[in-house]
Amino acid sequence: MNKLSLIIIDDEQPARNLLKEMLSGIFWIEVLGEADHVDSAFEEIMNKKPDVILLDIHLQEQNGFDLVEKLIQHEVKVKVIFISAFENYAIQAIRASAFDYLLKPVKKQELIQSLEILSKQVKSFSLEDRFSQLIYQLSDRKKIKFRNRNGFIMIHPDEIIFCRADSNYTILQFDDGRSYTVSMNFGAVEEVLPELCFSRINRSLIINLHYLSEVDRKSMTCKVSHGTTHLLPISRKYLQTLEIGCNRHFSIKDKRHWPG
């Protein structure tokens, strides 16, 4: 068993004490410290460099996601186990990704089991990889509101293969062969699409990376496929953006969902 060092972050002292009591006497776990809000937690992490943090969602006027974003900005690599009394939609997303999420009151067996799993892969993935998975899960499952002449429609992002600019409107191409024109300009549509799922390939086209099957640098084209294959032009300006988007997208999604 690899030894793990950790910091406990919770705004309630009794909760921190309970976690420390659960972990006491376990030879391969070392509790380096504790904190009760984002700023003190960040300082503790930067100074003591733990392998893992046990992180409550609600931290006084901020939350655990604020801390995670701050750590990512400073390129800090640490594993995260969220601990909270609240079960909501985000929990399902976290469980579907590589994070773990334990509900209060925490059971000792569940906590130790989670730490045992982390101890076997402590150097496998960065915090940015883990948090990106969470972002993907949250963004990928929500429907998006698009304005039309009569009001708006709600569309799941996975239904869209690509988007094409059409003057002050945008044409959405769906996975079932249909197309639909929305009363939003191309820039407005780009803003509401999940960044990890979609990538612009030229001034007037955005593709869903889930359906991307081929990129040809010689002809500067790509193929997006779902039943019908669409051959679309790529501009050199957006080629690197597309490649970066592919690296992020396909490192996050389960390989079972890769196109083709």
N, C-alpha and C positions, 0 to 999 in steps of 0.2 A: 504494500500500500504506500503510495507516494504521500509524503507529508504535505499538509495544507495549512497555510496561514490565512487568517480571515479577520475582518472587521465587522462588527455588528452596528447597523445604522437603524435606529428607531427613535421616535420622539417621546416614547414612554419608557421611563426607567424600569418599571416592573417587567415589561416585555424584554428589555435587554438582559435583565437579570435572569429571566427564565431561560433564554437561549444560552447564556453562559453556563448555567447550571446543567443543561442538557449536554453540553459539550465538554464539561469538566471530566477529567480522567481518561479521555480518549487520546492515546499517545500520539496519534498521527495528525491531530488537529491542534493548532496553536492560535489562540485568540490574541491578536495584537493590540486591539483597542476597541473603542466604541464611540459613537457620535449620535447627536440628536437632531441635527439639521444639515442642510446641504453644504454650507460653507465649512463647518467643522469636519464633516465627513470627507470633503475634498482634501482638506489639509491633512487629515489622518492618513488618507490613501496615498497622497503624494509623499509623505514623510516615511511611511512604514511599508509601502509597496506590498500589499497582501495579494495572495493568489485569488481570493474570493471575498465578496462582500455579501452579507445578508442584509437586504435592503427593503425597508418598509415603503409602501407607496406614498402614504401621506406623511409629510414631514413639516409640521407647522404650516407656514404660509406657502411652502413649495412642495414638490413631490419627488419621488425617486427618479422619474424620467428626466427631471431637470438636472439631477446629478449625473445621470448616464450621459446626457448630451454634453455636459461640461467635461466629463472624462474623455469622451470621443474627441472633442475639440483639442484637448491636450495630448491626444494619442496615447492614453493610458490603457494598458492591456490588463484587464482583470475580469474574472468571471462574476456573474451576478445571479443570486437567487433572490427573487422577490418574495416578500412575506407581507401579507395583508389580511385584514378582517373582511374585505369586500370582494365578493365574487361578481364579476360583470363581464361584459363582452371582451375586454382586453385580456382577461385571464385565458380565455379559449385561444386567443391569438398567441399568447406567450407559450402556452402548452404545446401548440402546434409547431412552434419554432424550437430553437435550441436553448432558450431560457428555461428555468424552472420556476414554479410559482407554488408557494405553500400557503394554505389558509390558516389563519389564527382561529382557535388555539392550535399551535403547531404540535404535531405529534413527533416525539423523539425519533421513532423508527423511520418516519418519512424524511426527516431532516438528515439523519445519518446516511440513509440510502442515497439521497441526492448528492451529498458530499462525497460519498464513495465513488459515484459515477464521475463526478468532476475530477476527482483525484487521479483517475486513469487517463484523463485527456486534458490536463491542466495547461499544456502548451499547444493544443490543437488549433484553436481559433481565437481571433482577436475579439475584443468587445465590440468593435465596429461591425464585424461579421454578425455577431449575435444580435445586436440592436437593429441592424438592417433587416434581419429576418422578421423581427417584431413589426417594423414599419411595413414590410411587405405584406404580412398577414393582415394587418389592420386595413391597409389601403386596398388590398386585392379583393376583400370580401364585401365592400360597400358598393351600393349602386350610386351612380353619379347623376346629378340633375343637369339636363341640357334644355335650354330655352328653345321653343318653337313659336310659330305665329299665333297659336291659340293658348299658349301657356308654357308648359314644360313636359318633358318625358323623363322617366327614370331608367337608366341603362346600366347594366353590370359591365365593368371594363373588359371582362373576358369575352364579351360578345363582339367587341370591336376588333376588326383585323387591322384596319388603318383609317386614317382621317386625311381628307384632301381639302385644301382651301378652295373656295369658290366665291370670289369677290368678298362681300361682307358676310358671307355664310360659310358653313363647313359641311362637307358631305362625310357621313360616317358609313364605312363599309362593314357590314356585319358578317359573322361566321356562317350564317345560313344563306348567304348570297344576296340578301336584301341590302339596299342602301337607303340612307335617310338624311335629309338636309335639315340642319338645325340653324336657328337664327342667332348664331354666335360667330364672331370672326375667328380666324385660325388661332390667334394669340390667346383669346379667351378660352378656347377649347383646350389648348396646350396646358394652361394653368390648372385646370381641374382634373387632368388625367394623372394617375399615379406615376410619379417620376421613375420608380423602379421597374415599371411594366412597359413604358412607352419611350420611344426615342425618335427625335426628328431626323429625317434623312436628307431633306432639302428644304427650300423655302416654303413649299406648299404641301409636304407630306410628313405625316407622323405614323409610325408603325407600332403595332403591338409586338413586343419582342417574343412573346409566347409563340407566335405563329411564324417567326423568322426561320427559314430553312436553309438559306444559302446567301453568301455575300461574294460577289465577283469584283475584285479590285481592278481587274483589267478593263472590264466593260463599265465599271462603276454602277453596278446594278445589284439589287437583292431580290430574293424571292420570299414572299409570304404565302403560306399555304394552309388551307383548311378545305379539303374537297377540291376547290379550284385554286390554281396557283396564279399569283399576280406578280409580274415582273415590274419592279419599280426602280426609278433612277435615284442614285445617290450623288450628292454633290461633294466635292473634295473637302469643302468647309466642314461638313458634318460627319465625315468618315470616322475620324478619331472619336467623336462623341458617340457614334453608334458602337464602336468597338468597346469603349469603356462601359457603355450601358449593357452590352452583352455580357461582359465579364462579371458585372455586379449581379445582373438578373439570373444568369445561369449558374452562378455559384450559390445563389440563395434558394432557387426553386428546387424541389425534389426532382431528381432525374426521371422519375416516372411520368412527370408532366412535360418533359421536353418535347418539342415538336418533332414529328417524324419518328 
